[in-house]
Amino acid sequence: MAGRITIAEAEEIVEIGELDPEAIACPGVFVNYIVQSTEVSHG
């Protein structure tokens, strides 16, 4: 592994069991923090 901390950014945070485990790119055991993305306005 290359890093000590993994931060996952998600558009939507859902309840446990709502996602197909086969569709996940990074296993949760490697994720330290989760942040919900927000809409960015360039004004």
N, C-alpha and C positions, 0 to 999 in steps of 0.2 A: 504494500500500500504506500502511496506517495504522501498522503496528508494525514494529519492527526485529527482534524475536525472536518466534518461534512455538513454543509448547510443545504437543505432542500427547499426550493421555492415552489409553491403550489398555487394555482389559480383558485382552487377550492379545497378546503379541508373537510373530509368526510368521516363518517363513523367507521370504526373497525369492522371489517367484513364486507364493506360496500364495493371494494375493488377486487378484480381478479388478480391473485398473486402472480400469475404468469405474465401479467402486463406491466409489472413493476421493474424498472431498470436498475435501481440500487436497493438492495435489501435493507429493511429498516434497522437491522442491527448495526449498520454502518453509519446511520444518520444521527447526528448529535443535536441538531436544531432544525426546526421547521418554521418557515415564515410564509405568510400568505401574501401573494403579490397584490399590488394595488395598481389602479389605473394611473398612468403618468400623463399629465397634460403638458405639452410643450407650448408655452404661450409666450 
